[in-house]
Amino acid sequence: MGSGIAHAFLLAGSSVVVVERDAAAAEDATVRIRRDITRSLERGATVLTADELVDALSTGTDAAAFADCALVVEAVPEDAELKRQALERVERATPDSTVLASNTSSIPIDELAAPLRRPGRFVGLHFFNPVPASALVEIVRGRASDDEVVDAARGWVDALGKTPIVVRDSPGFASSRLGVALGLEAIRMLEEGIATAEDIDAAMTLGYRHPIGPLRTTDLVGLDVRLGIAEELHARLGERFAPPELLRRMVAEGRLGRKTGEGFYRWENG
């Protein structure tokens, strides 16, 4: 997700700094983003040149590199303590004017804002995968989020060519609660032998005009990511978000979807 967010901002003409946990991860991010830039150029997705896009990207491991950034989007794994640590680290390295955002899909923004010195400069910016191709960004307003910060977030989303929606902070916000509820029920139906994965997805794409079915979506998101979100919502909202045993078993077996080549479908070359 972090690479996808960086890619989207590069295509919009921004200068982008990516900070990773170590040098190997930073190098991997550089290779991944440059590969995605090449694909975007081949599709004619930007008027910028390859040199302009590459020159606008820098990667490293020191949060001090964010010092001149107007916006920093945290995109570490969906773990509240890990996210709080990352946000505090970035806040110490940036001036008061910098806006901090979290790409969390389920953890309450107010909870992540609690240890920050500038909670008014913090919002949720929930991007969707794949980021460059997705049309939506969910802006999550915490209790302390300043109006001007929410307005600035809308402006950044507009500049990316995407549509912003603004929601009040709550577990799972709007998109994750709805998407996960549908996805978990589809997994339960598969677990109970009601229909095949293909037919369950066809029920939603053909019957309800969804562009993609809930099981294929889960493969794209990652079964481990969906499990993490479900566990978070289960803890906060109750049994209706309890993860199915099939989901837990597939994650334990390493069948995580597209990124491992197998989930509810088999994947080759992406």
N, C-alpha and C positions, 0 to 999 in steps of 0.2 A: 504493500500500500504506500509506503514512503516513497519508493521509486516512482510509482504511478503519479503521486501528487507532485513530485518534483518535475516529472515529464510534462504534466499538464501546465504547470506554471511556466516552464521553458517555452512551450508552444505558444503561450500567450505573450511572450516577450519579456518575461521577468528574468532578473539575475537570481540564481538559486544556489543556496548553500546546503549541502547534505552532510550531517554529522552522524557517524555510525559508532558502534560500541568499540571497534578495534580496527586496525589497519586492513586486515583481510576483508572485513565486512565493507569498509569504505571502498576498497578496490572492486569488490563484487558489485557494489552499487554503481560505480562509475561504468563498468562494463555493461551492466544491465540497462542503464539509462541511455548510454550511447547506442546500444543495439536498438532500443525502442525509438530513439531519434531517427535512426536510419530508416526504420520501417515507416515512420510518419512522413519522412521526406519522399519515400517511394510512393506513398499514397497521395501526395500533394496536400497534406493536412496543414501545412504552414507555408507562409511566404518567406520565412527566414531561411538562411543558408545553413549548411552543416557547420561551417566554421563559426557562424554567429551563435548557434545553439550550444556548441561545445565550449566556446569561450565564456558563455554565460553560466556555466556550471562549475562549481568547485566542491570537492569532497574532503572530509577529514574526520578527526576524532575529538577535537577540542571544541567545546561549546562556546569558547571565546570567539569563534568564527562567526557567530550569530550577531555580533555587536552592532553591525550596521543594518540589520534586517528590520523591516517594518512589521513583518509577520513571521512567527515561527510556529509550525504545525508539528506537534508531537504525534508520532505514529509507531510507538513501541508496542509489543504484544499486549493483549487485553488482560492486564493484571494491574489492579488499582495501585498497589504499593510501587510497582515498577514505574507506572506513569507519574505518580506523585514525585518520585525521586528525579525523574527526567525533567519534569516541569520546574521543580525547585532549582535544579542545576542550570537550566536555561535562564530562569529569572535572575539568578545571581550574575549571569554573564551578559545581560542585555540592559539597555537603558529603560527608564520609566515609560518612554513613548512606545516601546515595542508591544505589539499585541501577541499574546500567547493563545494557542488553540490546541484542543485535543481532538484526534480523529476517533476517539472511542465510539463504539457502536452500542454500548449498554451501560457503562459506569456513569452514575450521576455526576454532572459537572460541578455541582456544589460540593460534593465530596472531594473531587480533585482540586478544587479551588481553596479548600480549607487551610492548607499550610502556606499558601502564597501570600506574599506581602502586597501584591497588587491584584486582588481578585476582580476588580472592575475592568482590568485589561485582559480578561480571560473569557473565552467562549468555547463552545463545541463546534467543530467543523467536521461533520461526518460525511466523508467521501464514499463513493461506491465503486466496486470493482467490475470491470477495469476502469480506472479513473479517467484516462483521456477520452474514452468513448461514452462514459456515463453522462446523463443529462442533468442529474440532480445533485445538490449538496444540501444537507440538513444542518441549519445553523441552530445550535442549542443555547438558549439564553439562561444563564444561571441567575440566582437571586441578586448577585452583586454585579453582574455584567452591565457596563455602562451603555447607554443608548448609542453613543457615538461609536463604540466598538462594534455593536451589532450592525449599525449602518455601514461601517467600514467593511465588515465581513460580507455584507450584501454586495458591496462594490467589487470586492475581490472575486466573488463567485460570478458576478455578471461579466467581469473582465475575462474570465475563463470560458465564457460562452455557455455557462450552465445556469440552471434555474435554482434559486435559493428558496427554501421554505424555512420559516422560523418557528421553532417549537419551544414550549416551556420545559425546563429540566424535569425529567422523571425517568425512572428505570426503563431503558430501551427506547426512550423518546417516542417517535411515531413510527418510523420506518422499521426499526428492528423488532418492535413488538408485533407489528403486523406480519412482517416477513418471516420471523422465526415461528410465530404461531402457525402459519400456513406450512412452513417447511417441516416442523415437527409432526404435524398431523399427516403429512404426506409420508413421512418415514414410518409412522405407526401403521398406516394403511399397507405399506410394503411389507412391514414386519408381520402383519396379520394375514398376508397372502391375499388381500382383496383384489389387487391388480399388479401388473408389472410396473417397473419404473417408467417405461416408455408410455404406457397407457395412463398412468396417473398424471404425468406431465402433459399428455395430449388433452386430458380433461380440462386443464387450465388454459392451455394455449389455444385450443380450438373452441372450447365451450365458453371461456370467459375472456378470450382475446388477450391473455397475458403474453408478452413477447417471448417468454422462456418459462419452462415449468419449474416447480419448486425443488425437485430433486436435482435437475441439471444446475439450477442456481446454487444449490448447496455444494455441488462438486466445484463450481467456479469459485465460490467464497472460500471453500476449504472446510471439510467436516470437523477438523479440530477447532477452527474459528467458530463455527456454528455451535459446537458443543460448549465452548467457553461462554458464549453469549447466553445460551440456554441455561447453563448452570447459574450464571449471574442473575438472570430473570427469575429462575426457580427460587433462588434464595430470597429475592425481594418481593416477588409477586405471587408465589404459591404454586400449587401442584399443576396448574394448567400449562406451565412451562417445564415440567419435569422431562429431562432428556430420555428418549426411548432407549431401551437396552441395545437395539441394533446399532444406533449411532455410537454408543459407548464402545461396543465391540469392534466396529469398523475403525474407529480412531485408535484403539489399542493395537489393532493389527497393522496399522500404518496405511490403511486405505483412505487417504485424505482428499481424494478428488483429483482434479486436473493436475495439481502440482506433483503428485506421486504417480500419475498415470492410471490410477484406478480409484473409483469411488462407487457411486451408483451406476456409473458408466465406465467404459474403458476409454482412455485418451491416448492418442498418438500425435506427436508433434503439436501439442497444445490443443 
